[in-house]
């Protein structure tokens, strides 16, 4: 059988072995159920990154950060939760990212949005560049 004919899950199992992380399994299954191209659009990453992640080759050249891929998979494919210091409880990572996006442009008198703009900037989960 040609390597191109294998399912992504088969490639992942061959590349990662018995210690395959859950997020890689989810990435491979998502790729098999649609396509790597569709998954790459969903995650906001290139198809090359998705393929290299499935094949346990991403970041080996020192150019990629496997945690970026892992976090994207957990966020968009696995509905990962984080502990939000501002809400003092669990929050879906996708909701966290929505709050961060609105915090970047927080202007006006909405008290909740203003509070989150401040809290998101100092949160350990924040991807907001720069300080307020």
N, CA and C atoms as an extended XYZ file, in Angstrom:
396
Properties=species:S:1:pos:R:3:atomname:S:1:resname:S:1:resid:I:1 pbc="F F F"
N         0.838       -1.181        0.000 N   UNK     1
C         0.000        0.000        0.000 CA  UNK     1
C         0.884        1.246        0.000 C   UNK     1
N         0.551        2.189       -0.823 N   UNK     2
C         1.266        3.450       -0.935 CA  UNK     2
C         1.015        4.297        0.309 C   UNK     2
N         2.028        5.034        0.773 N   UNK     3
C         1.911        5.903        1.944 CA  UNK     3
C         0.776        6.913        1.777 C   UNK     3
N         0.534        7.368        0.561 N   UNK     4
C        -0.538        8.341        0.298 CA  UNK     4
C        -1.926        7.728        0.481 C   UNK     4
N        -2.022        6.401        0.394 N   UNK     5
C        -3.304        5.721        0.524 CA  UNK     5
C        -3.708        5.491        1.980 C   UNK     5
N        -2.774        5.676        2.913 N   UNK     6
C        -3.078        5.453        4.323 CA  UNK     6
C        -3.944        6.578        4.879 C   UNK     6
N        -4.786        6.240        5.812 N   UNK     7
C        -5.558        7.247        6.527 CA  UNK     7
C        -4.616        8.022        7.449 C   UNK     7
N        -4.990        9.243        7.762 N   UNK     8
C        -4.170       10.069        8.659 CA  UNK     8
C        -3.999        9.398       10.017 C   UNK     8
N        -5.039        8.723       10.512 N   UNK     9
C        -4.932        8.050       11.802 CA  UNK     9
C        -3.901        6.926       11.746 C   UNK     9
N        -3.810        6.215       10.622 N   UNK    10
C        -2.803        5.162       10.468 CA  UNK    10
C        -1.394        5.747       10.450 C   UNK    10
N        -1.251        6.872        9.736 N   UNK    11
C         0.051        7.559        9.689 CA  UNK    11
C         0.450        8.040       11.079 C   UNK    11
N        -0.522        8.593       11.814 N   UNK    12
C        -0.240        9.105       13.151 CA  UNK    12
C         0.184        7.982       14.091 C   UNK    12
N        -0.536        6.872       14.046 N   UNK    13
C        -0.188        5.732       14.899 CA  UNK    13
C         1.192        5.186       14.564 C   UNK    13
N         1.517        5.139       13.280 N   UNK    14
C         2.843        4.655       12.864 CA  UNK    14
C         3.941        5.624       13.311 C   UNK    14
N         3.674        6.908       13.225 N   UNK    15
C         4.691        7.912       13.542 CA  UNK    15
C         4.865        8.124       15.049 C   UNK    15
N         3.764        8.102       15.785 N   UNK    16
C         3.808        8.416       17.210 CA  UNK    16
C         3.915        7.176       18.091 C   UNK    16
N         3.477        6.029       17.581 N   UNK    17
C         3.536        4.804       18.372 CA  UNK    17
C         2.497        4.763       19.475 C   UNK    17
N         2.773        3.951       20.481 N   UNK    18
C         1.821        3.720       21.567 CA  UNK    18
C         1.576        4.965       22.412 C   UNK    18
N         2.499        5.907       22.386 N   UNK    19
C         2.383        7.111       23.202 CA  UNK    19
C         1.728        8.269       22.460 C   UNK    19
N         0.924        7.970       21.448 N   UNK    20
C         0.279        9.022       20.668 CA  UNK    20
C        -0.601        9.878       21.587 C   UNK    20
N        -0.389       11.198       21.590 N   UNK    21
C        -1.221       12.065       22.432 CA  UNK    21
C        -2.665       12.117       21.919 C   UNK    21
N        -3.600       12.357       22.830 N   UNK    22
C        -5.010       12.453       22.461 CA  UNK    22
C        -5.245       13.499       21.387 C   UNK    22
N        -4.545       14.633       21.491 N   UNK    23
C        -4.789       15.710       20.539 CA  UNK    23
C        -4.345       15.326       19.133 C   UNK    23
N        -3.305       14.491       19.011 N   UNK    24
C        -2.856       14.037       17.690 CA  UNK    24
C        -3.899       13.079       17.106 C   UNK    24
N        -4.451       12.225       17.960 N   UNK    25
C        -5.516       11.328       17.512 CA  UNK    25
C        -6.696       12.133       16.978 C   UNK    25
N        -7.092       13.174       17.699 N   UNK    26
C        -8.197       14.025       17.254 CA  UNK    26
C        -7.874       14.737       15.951 C   UNK    26
N        -6.638       15.206       15.815 N   UNK    27
C        -6.201       15.879       14.587 CA  UNK    27
C        -6.289       14.923       13.400 C   UNK    27
N        -5.809       13.717       13.585 N   UNK    28
C        -5.831       12.724       12.507 CA  UNK    28
C        -7.263       12.330       12.149 C   UNK    28
N        -8.100       12.113       13.162 N   UNK    29
C        -9.496       11.748       12.899 CA  UNK    29
C       -10.220       12.867       12.153 C   UNK    29
N        -9.972       14.110       12.555 N   UNK    30
C       -10.606       15.237       11.869 CA  UNK    30
C       -10.138       15.313       10.425 C   UNK    30
N        -8.863       15.049       10.197 N   UNK    31
C        -8.315       15.064        8.843 CA  UNK    31
C        -8.930       13.971        7.990 C   UNK    31
N        -9.172       12.818        8.598 N   UNK    32
C        -9.788       11.712        7.866 CA  UNK    32
C       -11.267       11.963        7.583 C   UNK    32
N       -11.950       12.641        8.498 N   UNK    33
C       -13.386       12.857        8.308 CA  UNK    33
C       -13.682       13.984        7.321 C   UNK    33
N       -12.722       14.868        7.095 N   UNK    34
C       -12.906       15.912        6.073 CA  UNK    34
C       -11.680       15.909        5.173 C   UNK    34
N       -10.722       16.745        5.490 N   UNK    35
C        -9.440       16.760        4.780 CA  UNK    35
C        -8.456       17.585        5.603 C   UNK    35
N        -7.177       17.392        5.362 N   UNK    36
C        -6.182       18.192        6.063 CA  UNK    36
C        -6.332       19.669        5.702 C   UNK    36
N        -6.714       19.918        4.484 N   UNK    37
C        -6.920       21.296        4.053 CA  UNK    37
C        -8.055       21.954        4.838 C   UNK    37
N        -9.157       21.239        5.013 N   UNK    38
C       -10.291       21.772        5.775 CA  UNK    38
C        -9.906       21.981        7.240 C   UNK    38
N        -9.174       21.029        7.800 N   UNK    39
C        -8.729       21.150        9.188 CA  UNK    39
C        -7.769       22.325        9.335 C   UNK    39
N        -6.898       22.510        8.372 N   UNK    40
C        -5.949       23.625        8.453 CA  UNK    40
C        -6.675       24.967        8.468 C   UNK    40
N        -7.737       25.084        7.665 N   UNK    41
C        -8.530       26.320        7.674 CA  UNK    41
C        -9.220       26.505        9.022 C   UNK    41
N        -9.752       25.431        9.573 N   UNK    42
C       -10.446       25.496       10.856 CA  UNK    42
C        -9.504       25.924       11.979 C   UNK    42
N        -8.261       25.445       11.927 N   UNK    43
C        -7.291       25.745       12.976 CA  UNK    43
C        -6.512       27.027       12.713 C   UNK    43
N        -6.590       27.530       11.487 N   UNK    44
C        -5.826       28.724       11.144 CA  UNK    44
C        -4.343       28.451       10.982 C   UNK    44
N        -4.019       27.239       10.579 N   UNK    45
C        -2.629       26.821       10.374 CA  UNK    45
C        -2.502       26.244        8.971 C   UNK    45
N        -1.285       26.113        8.498 N   UNK    46
C        -1.086       25.600        7.150 CA  UNK    46
C        -1.308       24.087        7.087 C   UNK    46
N        -1.609       23.614        5.898 N   UNK    47
C        -1.778       22.179        5.685 CA  UNK    47
C        -0.473       21.447        5.988 C   UNK    47
N         0.644       22.072        5.702 N   UNK    48
C         1.949       21.473        6.000 CA  UNK    48
C         2.093       21.226        7.498 C   UNK    48
N         1.685       22.192        8.308 N   UNK    49
C         1.761       22.032        9.765 CA  UNK    49
C         0.886       20.865       10.211 C   UNK    49
N        -0.309       20.752        9.646 N   UNK    50
C        -1.214       19.656       10.011 CA  UNK    50
C        -0.582       18.318        9.650 C   UNK    50
N        -0.056       18.216        8.440 N   UNK    51
C         0.578       16.977        7.986 CA  UNK    51
C         1.784       16.620        8.849 C   UNK    51
N         2.624       17.612        9.125 N   UNK    52
C         3.804       17.349        9.954 CA  UNK    52
C         3.414       16.962       11.377 C   UNK    52
N         2.336       17.529       11.882 N   UNK    53
C         1.862       17.159       13.214 CA  UNK    53
C         1.387       15.727       13.263 C   UNK    53
N         0.610       15.330       12.274 N   UNK    54
C         0.123       13.948       12.194 CA  UNK    54
C         1.300       12.984       12.095 C   UNK    54
N         2.316       13.362       11.326 N   UNK    55
C         3.459       12.489       11.066 CA  UNK    55
C         4.613       12.650       12.058 C   UNK    55
N         4.362       13.366       13.164 N   UNK    56
C         5.357       13.562       14.222 CA  UNK    56
C         6.652       14.181       13.705 C   UNK    56
N         6.513       15.149       12.813 N   UNK    57
C         7.681       15.818       12.250 CA  UNK    57
C         7.671       17.324       12.503 C   UNK    57
N         6.573       17.837       13.046 N   UNK    58
C         6.460       19.282       13.232 CA  UNK    58
C         7.400       19.776       14.327 C   UNK    58
N         8.149       20.796       14.011 N   UNK    59
C         9.049       21.414       14.970 CA  UNK    59
C        10.418       20.777       15.050 C   UNK    59
N        10.641       19.702       14.320 N   UNK    60
C        11.942       19.032       14.388 CA  UNK    60
C        13.057       19.889       13.810 C   UNK    60
N        12.696       20.822       12.918 N   UNK    61
C        13.697       21.701       12.324 CA  UNK    61
C        13.943       22.947       13.176 C   UNK    61
N        13.280       23.022       14.330 N   UNK    62
C        13.448       24.159       15.217 CA  UNK    62
C        12.620       25.374       14.823 C   UNK    62
N        11.829       25.266       13.762 N   UNK    63
C        11.059       26.412       13.278 CA  UNK    63
C         9.631       26.435       13.799 C   UNK    63
N         9.115       25.315       14.219 N   UNK    64
C         7.728       25.259       14.665 CA  UNK    64
C         7.635       24.960       16.145 C   UNK    64
N         6.549       25.407       16.751 N   UNK    65
C         6.303       25.134       18.156 CA  UNK    65
C         5.116       24.171       18.248 C   UNK    65
N         5.382       22.959       18.667 N   UNK    66
C         4.356       21.926       18.728 CA  UNK    66
C         3.214       22.337       19.649 C   UNK    66
N         3.508       23.167       20.647 N   UNK    67
C         2.461       23.603       21.565 CA  UNK    67
C         1.432       24.487       20.874 C   UNK    67
N         1.837       25.216       19.844 N   UNK    68
C         0.893       26.031       19.072 CA  UNK    68
C        -0.113       25.128       18.377 C   UNK    68
N         0.370       24.064       17.772 N   UNK    69
C        -0.506       23.106       17.106 CA  UNK    69
C        -1.392       22.394       18.120 C   UNK    69
N        -0.814       21.940       19.207 N   UNK    70
C        -1.558       21.244       20.258 CA  UNK    70
C        -2.689       22.126       20.783 C   UNK    70
N        -2.384       23.378       21.079 N   UNK    71
C        -3.394       24.295       21.611 CA  UNK    71
C        -4.509       24.544       20.601 C   UNK    71
N        -4.156       24.681       19.333 N   UNK    72
C        -5.171       24.890       18.296 CA  UNK    72
C        -6.105       23.686       18.203 C   UNK    72
N        -5.543       22.491       18.263 N   UNK    73
C        -6.363       21.270       18.199 CA  UNK    73
C        -7.266       21.181       19.424 C   UNK    73
N        -6.685       21.407       20.598 N   UNK    74
C        -7.484       21.324       21.821 CA  UNK    74
C        -8.603       22.369       21.824 C   UNK    74
N        -8.307       23.546       21.311 N   UNK    75
C        -9.289       24.630       21.293 CA  UNK    75
C       -10.408       24.371       20.308 C   UNK    75
N       -10.053       24.044       19.077 N   UNK    76
C       -11.037       23.992       18.005 CA  UNK    76
C       -11.611       22.605       17.727 C   UNK    76
N       -10.898       21.568       18.100 N   UNK    77
C       -11.383       20.221       17.817 CA  UNK    77
C       -11.813       19.462       19.068 C   UNK    77
N       -11.290       19.853       20.213 N   UNK    78
C       -11.555       19.088       21.429 CA  UNK    78
C       -12.339       19.876       22.476 C   UNK    78
N       -12.725       21.091       22.172 N   UNK    79
C       -13.472       21.932       23.116 CA  UNK    79
C       -12.788       22.012       24.474 C   UNK    79
N       -11.496       22.319       24.448 N   UNK    80
C       -10.725       22.397       25.687 CA  UNK    80
C       -11.212       23.534       26.571 C   UNK    80
N       -11.099       23.320       27.858 N   UNK    81
C       -11.445       24.342       28.830 CA  UNK    81
C       -10.189       24.849       29.517 C   UNK    81
N       -10.258       26.091       29.944 N   UNK    82
C        -9.173       26.695       30.716 CA  UNK    82
C        -9.780       27.228       32.004 C   UNK    82
N        -8.944       27.479       32.988 N   UNK    83
C        -9.391       28.109       34.210 CA  UNK    83
C        -9.215       29.606       34.038 C   UNK    83
N       -10.329       30.319       34.011 N   UNK    84
C       -10.308       31.764       33.772 CA  UNK    84
C       -10.215       32.492       35.108 C   UNK    84
N        -9.121       33.232       35.335 N   UNK    85
C        -8.989       33.976       36.592 CA  UNK    85
C       -10.074       35.038       36.757 C   UNK    85
N       -10.490       35.674       35.678 N   UNK    86
C       -11.498       36.732       35.770 CA  UNK    86
C       -12.867       36.171       36.148 C   UNK    86
N       -13.242       35.046       35.547 N   UNK    87
C       -14.531       34.422       35.846 CA  UNK    87
C       -14.459       33.494       37.057 C   UNK    87
N       -13.234       33.204       37.476 N   UNK    88
C       -12.985       32.299       38.599 CA  UNK    88
C       -13.666       30.949       38.385 C   UNK    88
N       -13.514       30.447       37.178 N   UNK    89
C       -14.086       29.152       36.844 CA  UNK    89
C       -13.635       28.704       35.472 C   UNK    89
N       -14.166       27.575       35.039 N   UNK    90
C       -13.808       27.021       33.737 CA  UNK    90
C       -14.506       27.767       32.615 C   UNK    90
N       -13.814       27.828       31.488 N   UNK    91
C       -14.318       28.513       30.310 CA  UNK    91
C       -13.797       27.758       29.097 C   UNK    91
N       -14.632       27.557       28.088 N   UNK    92
C       -14.127       26.963       26.858 CA  UNK    92
C       -13.039       27.873       26.292 C   UNK    92
N       -11.988       27.269       25.780 N   UNK    93
C       -10.884       28.071       25.241 CA  UNK    93
C       -11.360       28.942       24.082 C   UNK    93
N       -12.337       28.464       23.312 N   UNK    94
C       -12.858       29.278       22.214 CA  UNK    94
C       -13.544       30.531       22.753 C   UNK    94
N       -14.243       30.407       23.879 N   UNK    95
C       -14.877       31.571       24.501 CA  UNK    95
C       -13.804       32.513       25.030 C   UNK    95
N       -12.760       31.957       25.614 N   UNK    96
C       -11.619       32.759       26.081 CA  UNK    96
C       -11.042       33.578       24.923 C   UNK    96
N       -10.861       32.930       23.783 N   UNK    97
C       -10.304       33.638       22.628 CA  UNK    97
C       -11.256       34.723       22.117 C   UNK    97
N       -12.564       34.483       22.229 N   UNK    98
C       -13.528       35.522       21.839 CA  UNK    98
C       -13.427       36.726       22.766 C   UNK    98
N       -13.287       36.482       24.078 N   UNK    99
C       -13.111       37.584       25.014 CA  UNK    99
C       -11.820       38.343       24.719 C   UNK    99
N       -10.757       37.617       24.407 N   UNK   100
C        -9.496       38.279       24.083 CA  UNK   100
C        -9.635       39.153       22.843 C   UNK   100
N       -10.349       38.638       21.851 N   UNK   101
C       -10.552       39.411       20.620 CA  UNK   101
C       -11.319       40.694       20.916 C   UNK   101
N       -12.355       40.603       21.753 N   UNK   102
C       -13.114       41.813       22.074 CA  UNK   102
C       -12.315       42.730       22.996 C   UNK   102
N       -11.423       42.162       23.807 N   UNK   103
C       -10.596       42.979       24.701 CA  UNK   103
C        -9.603       43.835       23.925 C   UNK   103
N        -9.175       43.341       22.778 N   UNK   104
C        -8.234       44.111       21.957 CA  UNK   104
C        -8.836       45.438       21.521 C   UNK   104
N       -10.138       45.445       21.326 N   UNK   105
C       -10.834       46.635       20.819 CA  UNK   105
C       -11.785       47.218       21.851 C   UNK   105
N       -11.541       46.935       23.128 N   UNK   106
C       -12.463       47.379       24.167 CA  UNK   106
C       -12.439       48.894       24.300 C   UNK   106
N       -13.502       49.501       23.866 N   UNK   107
C       -13.686       50.932       23.969 CA  UNK   107
C       -15.133       51.142       24.391 C   UNK   107
N       -15.366       52.144       25.177 N   UNK   108
C       -16.741       52.435       25.533 CA  UNK   108
C       -16.999       52.250       27.005 C   UNK   108
N       -18.254       52.186       27.334 N   UNK   109
C       -18.639       52.208       28.740 CA  UNK   109
C       -19.188       50.890       29.253 C   UNK   109
N       -19.097       49.816       28.473 N   UNK   110
C       -19.588       48.526       28.935 CA  UNK   110
C       -18.661       48.029       30.047 C   UNK   110
N       -19.147       47.983       31.304 N   UNK   111
C       -18.288       47.602       32.430 CA  UNK   111
C       -17.692       46.199       32.311 C   UNK   111
N       -18.478       45.241       31.817 N   UNK   112
C       -17.964       43.871       31.680 CA  UNK   112
C       -16.838       43.811       30.660 C   UNK   112
N       -17.032       44.466       29.542 N   UNK   113
C       -16.004       44.468       28.503 CA  UNK   113
C       -14.743       45.197       28.985 C   UNK   113
N       -14.923       46.284       29.709 N   UNK   114
C       -13.780       47.030       30.241 CA  UNK   114
C       -12.997       46.168       31.236 C   UNK   114
N       -13.720       45.481       32.142 N   UNK   115
C       -13.080       44.620       33.121 CA  UNK   115
C       -12.328       43.482       32.430 C   UNK   115
N       -12.968       42.871       31.420 N   UNK   116
C       -12.313       41.780       30.709 CA  UNK   116
C       -11.117       42.264       29.910 C   UNK   116
N       -11.191       43.473       29.379 N   UNK   117
C       -10.044       44.021       28.643 CA  UNK   117
C        -8.836       44.100       29.560 C   UNK   117
N        -9.051       44.499       30.779 N   UNK   118
C        -7.952       44.576       31.749 CA  UNK   118
C        -7.491       43.183       32.169 C   UNK   118
N        -8.450       42.321       32.492 N   UNK   119
C        -8.119       40.980       32.971 CA  UNK   119
C        -7.447       40.123       31.897 C   UNK   119
N        -7.945       40.201       30.672 N   UNK   120
C        -7.388       39.384       29.591 CA  UNK   120
C        -5.922       39.733       29.326 C   UNK   120
N        -5.585       40.985       29.418 N   UNK   121
C        -4.213       41.409       29.124 CA  UNK   121
C        -3.193       40.838       30.104 C   UNK   121
N        -3.607       40.575       31.327 N   UNK   122
C        -2.656       40.059       32.311 CA  UNK   122
C        -2.829       38.565       32.605 C   UNK   122
N        -3.739       37.931       31.885 N   UNK   123
C        -4.027       36.508       32.083 CA  UNK   123
C        -2.920       35.634       31.478 C   UNK   123
N        -2.589       34.516       32.124 N   UNK   124
C        -1.571       33.612       31.557 CA  UNK   124
C        -2.009       32.949       30.244 C   UNK   124
N        -3.306       32.957       29.938 N   UNK   125
C        -3.806       32.374       28.687 CA  UNK   125
C        -3.852       33.388       27.554 C   UNK   125
N        -3.514       34.634       27.843 N   UNK   126
C        -3.665       35.716       26.872 CA  UNK   126
C        -2.704       35.597       25.704 C   UNK   126
N        -3.239       35.911       24.535 N   UNK   127
C        -2.435       35.986       23.326 CA  UNK   127
C        -2.386       37.438       22.829 C   UNK   127
N        -2.887       38.354       23.652 N   UNK   128
C        -2.899       39.759       23.278 CA  UNK   128
C        -1.479       40.289       23.350 C   UNK   128
N        -1.044       40.900       22.269 N   UNK   129
C         0.318       41.435       22.209 CA  UNK   129
C         0.364       42.805       22.866 C   UNK   129
N         1.419       43.042       23.639 N   UNK   130
C         1.612       44.360       24.250 CA  UNK   130
C         0.784       44.538       25.494 C   UNK   130
N         1.130       45.548       26.235 N   UNK   131
C         0.416       45.869       27.473 CA  UNK   131
C        -0.594       46.962       27.210 C   UNK   131
N        -1.570       47.042       28.102 N   UNK   132
C        -2.575       48.090       27.966 CA  UNK   132
C        -2.055       49.408       28.504 C   UNK   132
